[in-house]
């Protein structure tokens, strides 16, 4: 059994169904049904969500059941999957990422929506403090941290003059982070090499282009497609001798050099707390959207050695986790 199969088994999802339509056990009696909507297939995070619900007393098949709709990076499927959950009349929809959150909001104005990541997009809610409507949850503040990630990379590579940016062109959420990064790079007079890809098949060519244009490092804008390709992205970065920085620690666990951002597993656990409150009668409009209370700097020293990069001592002291 591979890692994906083991995680699917933990989540209670059928291996015999397409990824976009995987379903868990059917409702028992009057147990509420929780819909899970993800433009990707980030099983580790959903496992943390369901574990937290178990700790809050929700036992699948007894007092809760789940309907999962994962698009595996096929963004055009997400609105269809959101509509499926609405037709099933789930008690609450939990979303991963901006695309899923927006699709769920367009699909229903009555079913409560809990966002586990994303959440800072204009128009999604009236305000973080007073969301209004049927949307609440946790924001991952991804775009807002792009400048800080850039500065962290600059501390490691102070002479860096050219930076490659790897992002998925089909992911509309990447554009905001790209704009924030462009502003930070301009102020530091660092040239950016824009390498947006449309599919995983373009990754090898993108890294070859980075080398040809003499990029010194690569800034990876996370997304559903890249999450499933994070090991390959890390291998390509090492092969081309490019230090990489990320917003998600799982990329560093897979071999990336640095990450700075919230723990996404923690965000999903917190989303489970919101679901608990809603199932007990709370209204989304009355639950402020919370921002992460802790941001983590994660460093992979094994990768640093493979790249010949020396991590400054002050950065090592600041690190929340060092992988060696």
N, C-alpha and C positions, 0 to 999 in steps of 0.2 A: 504494500500500500504506500503510494507516494504522499508527499506533504499535502497536496490539494485534496486527495481522497480522504486523508485522515481528518482534515479540517471540515470537509463536507459531512463526514460521519459525525463529528462532534456537534455540528450545527443541526443535525437531524435532517439534512437535505438529501433528496434522492439522487443517486448517481446516474440513474437511467433517463433523466429528463434533460433537455437542453439547458445550458447555463442560464439563459434568460428567463426560464420558466420553472426553475427548481422550486419545489414546494415542500413544506414540512408536514407534520401530521395534521389531519383535518380537525376542525373544532369538535370538542366533546361537550355535549349539553349546551349550557349558556356561557361557556368560557369565552372571554373576549379574544378576537383574532387580531394579532399585531402584524401589519404589513411591513416588509423590509424592501426598500428600493435603493438600488445602487447602479450607477452607470458602469461600474467595474465589477470586480469580484473579489473584494478585499476581505477574505474570509477570517483572517486573524482578528480584525476589528469587530466583526459581527460575533465572533466567539466570545470576545470580552463583553459585549453588550448582553448576550444571552446568559453568560455566567453571572453578571450583576443582577439580572432579573431573577435568576434562581436564588441568589443570596437574599433577595427581597421577598422571597416566598412564592414565586411564580413557577409552577411545575408544569411542563408541557404535557398536554393530554389530560390534565386535571383542572387547572384554573387559568390556562392560557394556551393558545396555539399560534402558529406562525405561518405566514405566506410570504415567501421570498421571491423577489423578482430582480435578477441581476443581469445587466446588459452586456457584461464582458467587454466593455470599451466601445460598443456599438451605440453611439449616442442617439441615432435616429430611432432606436427601439424604446428609449426611456419613456417618452410620452405615452406610448401604447401600453407599456407595463404599468404606468401610473393609473391609466384608465382601468386596467384589469383589477387592480386593488380596490378602486372605487366601486366597481361593479360587484365585487365580493363583499362590500359593506363592512370592511375591516373597522375595528374600533379606533385605531390610530395608525398612521403611516410614519415610519422612521426612515429618514433619508441620509444617504452618504454622498456628499459633494453638491456643488452648486447646481449642476444640471438636473440632478434628481430632485432637489428642493424646488426648483422653478417648475419642473414638470408636475410635481405633486400639487403645487399651489394652483397651477392652471387647471388641473383635473378636478379639484374640489375646493369649495369654500366652506364646507361644513365639517368634514372629517378632520380631527386634530392631526397636525403634522409636527413631528419632532425632528429637527435637524441635528445630526450628530457631527457633521463637518460642513464647512461653508458658512452661510448665514450672514455675511456682511455685504451681500450684493444689493445695490440700490433697487428699491421697489419690492423687495421680498417682504419686509415688515415696515411698519410706520417708524419704529425706532427700536433699538436694542432694549431700552428700559421699558418701553410700552409697545410691545409688538402689535397689539390689536389683531383682529381676525383670528385665524385658526392655526397660525404658525408660531412655534417657539423652539427652544433647544439651546444648542451650544455653537458658538462661532469658532472657527479655527484660525481666523485672522491671517490667512495665508498671504494675500497680497501685501498687507501692511508690514510684513516681516521681510520682504524682499531686500530692502535697503540694509537691514541689519545683517542678513546673510552675506550680502556683498561686502560689507565692512569686515566681517569675520574672515572671509576669504582673503581680503587685502592684508589683514594682520599676518596671515600665514605666508602670503606671497606679496610683500610690499612693493616689489618692482614690476608687478604684473601690469602690462600695457594693453593686452588684448584678451578678451574673455568670450568664449563661445556660450551661446544660450540654446539649450536643447528643450524643445517644447512640442506638444502635440497640437497641430493646427486645428483639429476637429473639436478641441476642448475650449469652449468659449470662456471658461473661467481662467484660462492661462493668460488672456490678453491683459487683464488688470495687473497681474504680477509682472508681466513683461514691461508695461509702462512704468511701474515703480522702479524696476531695475534699470531701465534706460535713464531715468532721472538721476539715479545714484551714480551711474557710470559717467554721465556727462559732467557731473560736478567733480569727479575725480580724474577726468580726462583719460578714461579707459575706453578703448574701442570695443564695441560689441559685434560679434559675428552671429547673426540670426540664423538659427538652424531649426526651423519648424519642420516636423515630419508629419506625414499623413498616416503612416502605418509602421508596424514593427519592422517590416522588411526594409525600411529606409535607414535604420539605425546604423548599420555598418558603414554605409556611404556617408552619413552625417559625421561620424567620427573621423573618417578619412579626410573629409573636407576641413575639419578642425585642424588636423595636422598640416595639411597643405597651406592653410592660411596663417599658420604659426600662432594659433591660440595657446595661451599659457595655462588655461584651466577651463572647466566647463561648469556652468550653472544649470542645474537640471530643475525645470519646473514640473512638479509632480502632477500626476493625473492617473485616471483609471487604467489607461493603456500601459503607462510606464510602470505602474505598481507591479503588474504581472511580469514585466520585463526587467525588473530592477537588478537581478543577478547578471543578466546579459549586459545591461548598461554599465554596471560596475566593471565587468571583465573588459569591455571595450575601452573604458577610460584608463584602466591600468595598462592595457596593451599599447595604447597610444600615448602613455606617459602624461596623462592629464589629470591633475587633482580635481576632484568634483565636490560640489557643495549642494546640499539638498534641504528640503523642508520637512522631511519625514525620516525618522530614525531607522525604519526598516531598510531603507536604501543603504545606510551605513553598515547595518548588520549584514547586508548582502555584499559588502565590499567597497562601498563608496567611502570617501575620505572624511567628510564633515557633514553634520546636519545641525540645524538650529530651528526649533519650533516646538509646538506642544506635543505631548504624548497622545497619539490618536486613539490608542486603546483606552486611555483615561477619558477622552472625550466621549467615546462610545459607552463607557460605563456610566458616565454622567447622564447621557441621553436616556439610559435605562431608568434613572431616578425620575426624570421628567415623565416617562411613560407611566411609571408607578403613580405619580401624582395625578395624572390625567385619568387613569383608570379608576382612581378613587374619587373623581369628581371635579378636580381642578380644571379651569378653563385656560386654554393656551394664551388667550389675550391678557390674562392676569399673571403670567409667568415670564419675567424678564429673560431675554436671551443673555446667557452668560459668556464671558470671554475666558480663555484659559488663565488659570491662576499661576501656572508654572510653565516656563519655557526651558527646554533642555538643549544643551550643547553636547553632541555626541561625536567622538573622534575614533577613527579606526587606525590604530598605530601600525598594525600589520600592513595596511594599505600604504601608510606614509612611508614605511621602509621600502616597499616595492616600488614606490615612485621616487625615492630619494629625497623626500620632503622632510625637513626638520620642523616639528611643531614647536613654536616658542613656549617657553616654560610658563609664562603668564596665562597663555591660552589653555595649557594642560591643567593648570590650577583652577581655571574657571569651569572646566568640563564637568558635566553632571555624570557622564559615563565615558569610560575609555575601553575600547575593544582591542584586545591584544592576543 
